[in-house]
Amino acid sequence: MFGRKKEAPTAQESIDQQTAEAAARQDAALGKGAPTPKRKAQEAARKRPLVPEDRKASKAAERQAVQDQRAKMRQALDTGDEKFLPLRDKGPQKRFARDYVDARFSLGEYLMFGALVFVIISLIVPASSEQMVYVLGGFWVMFLAVFVDVFILSRQLRKKLAAKFGEVERGTVWYGSMRSMQFRKLRLPKPLVKRGQYPS
């Protein structure tokens, strides 16, 4: 007469049941031809181990994935593939800045070599020598010329970017200016345009 009361469903069971019912309603609305999977099957599909069973294999797979990603990034630096470029090089404005800088001749490309020559000469010529004054003066003239060239480039690049894109993204002009200070053959991503081949 007085039967045993049914145990109240747990919160997780209630959520699972509601999920299953919602999935069934959605399938019915979409006119799905296959039957809705049972709750046990859905729970089994959702289960994932917190710690992988084979840690060694998991670490090896993770290392391989990182190596593949790096290989794709290195290839992108050679080919200019936007999908795998580092974040600092991504975007149409960065691409425009690279092409614009690579198309022009920049004095900053040779600043490093000038500095190296200055160091070598300073080791050979005595510091008290009169010739050292001319060497030092020549270095500062070259440095000033590079500064003026970079200033002109930044003004031109900002104007070109504003005309093409409407507004200039923060850091793009600095990005192009720093690229102009690198020797052309050592730039990454590698130049994809020839000298004088300015982007439209």
N, C-alpha and C positions, 0 to 999 in steps of 0.2 A: 504494500500500500504506500508506504513512504520509501520511495526509491532513493538511492545514493545520489547526492547532488553532483552535478558535473563540475569539474575543476575549472575555475575561471582561466581564460587564455592569458598567457603572458603578453607583455607589451610587444616583444619581438614577434610573437606569433600573430598578433593583431596587425602589425605593420606588414609582415609577409603576406597575410591574407588580403589586406587592402591593396598591396602591390599586384598580387595575382589577379584580383578582381579588376583593377584598373587596366592591366595588360589585356585581360579577356575582353573588356569593353572596347578597348582600342582596336584589338584584332577583329572584333565583330563589326566595328564601324568601318574598318578598311576592307571588310569582306574577305578575310583570310580563309584559305581553304583547309589549312592544317589545324589539328586540335591544339588547344593551349597546353603547354607543358605543365606537369604537376609541380606542386610546391617543393617537393624534395629535389626534383631535377633543377629547379631554379636556384635553390639554396646551394646545391653542389656546384653549379656553374659560377656562383658568386664567391665561393670559397677560394681564398688564395693564402698560401702559407706565409706567415710573417717573416720567417727565416727560411731561405731556400734550403732544400734538403742537401744539395751538393754545393757547398760554398766555394770549393775550388773551381768548379766549372762555371759558377756564377761570376766569380772574379775574373776568370779568363775571358768570358764573354763580354764583360764590362770593359776590360782592357782592350779587347779587339774593337769594340764599338768606338772607344776613344781614339784609337789609332786610325780607324777608318775616317772618323770625323776630321782628324788632323790632316790626313792625306787629301781629303776633299778640299780642305781649306788651303793647303799648299798649292793644289792644282788651280783653285779659284784665283789665287794671287798671281798666277801666270796667265790665266785666260780671261780674268775679269768677270767670272761667273758670279752674278749678284747674289745668288741663292746661298752660296757657301762662304762669302766674304766675311771677314771679321766685322763686328758691329761698327767699329770706328770708320770703316771704309764703305758702309752701305748707304744707299740712297742716290737718287738722280742728281742731287746737287753736288755730292761728293764726287760722283763720276764726272760731272761737268768740270769741276775744279781740277781734277786730275788731268783731264784731257787738255784743258786750257793751259795749265802749267807745263805739261809735257810738250806742247806745241811751240812754246817760246824758248828763247835762249835766256838763261838766268845766270847772273854773275855768282850767285850763292852756291852754284854747283861746284865751283872751284875754290871756295873759301877754305875748305878742309886741306886741300893741297897747298894753298898759300901759307896756311898756318904751319904745315909740316916743313915747308921750305924755310920758313922763318926760324923754326926750332933748330934745324940743322945748321943754318948760317950762324945763329947765336952761339952754337957750340964751337964753331970754327973761329969766328971773329971775336977778338977780345972785347969785353963789355966796355972798357975804357977807350976803345978805338973810335976814331972819328967816323969810320965807315958804319959803325953800329947805329949811329944817329940816322943815317940815310935808310938803313934796313928797317929800323923801327918806324920811321916816317912812312916808308913805302907800305908797310903792313897796315898802318892806321888809315892810309889813303884807300887801300883795297877794302878794308872793313867798312869805311864810310860809304864807298861806292856800292857795296853789297846792301847796306842798310837802305840807301836811296832806291835801289832797284826793287827791293822787297816792298818798300812803301808804295812805289808806283804800281807794282803787281797787285797789291791788296786793294788799291783804289779801283783799278781796272776790273778785277775779278768781282768785287762787290757790285759794281755797276752792271756787269754782264749778268750776274745771277739775279739781280733785281729785275732786269729787263726780261729775262726768260721765265723766271718762276714767280715773279710778283713780290716775294719777300725772301730774305736771306736767312737760312737756318743758322742758329747759333753755332759758332765754331767752324763753319765751313771755310771762311776766309783765312782763318788761322791755319786750318788744315792744308789749304793750298799754299800758303806762305812757307810753312815748314817743309812741304814737299819740294819747293823750289830750292831749298838749301841742301838737298841731297843730290849726289851725283846721279845722273840720269840712268845709268846702267844698274845702279844699286837700288833703285826705287821699287817699293812694293805697295800695292799691286804694280806689276810691270807696265810701262807705257804701252798703250795700244794705238797711239797716233804718231805720225812723223813730225819733224820740225816744220812749223808753218801750217800744219793741218789743224786749224782751230775749230772747235765745235761750233755748230750753228745755233 
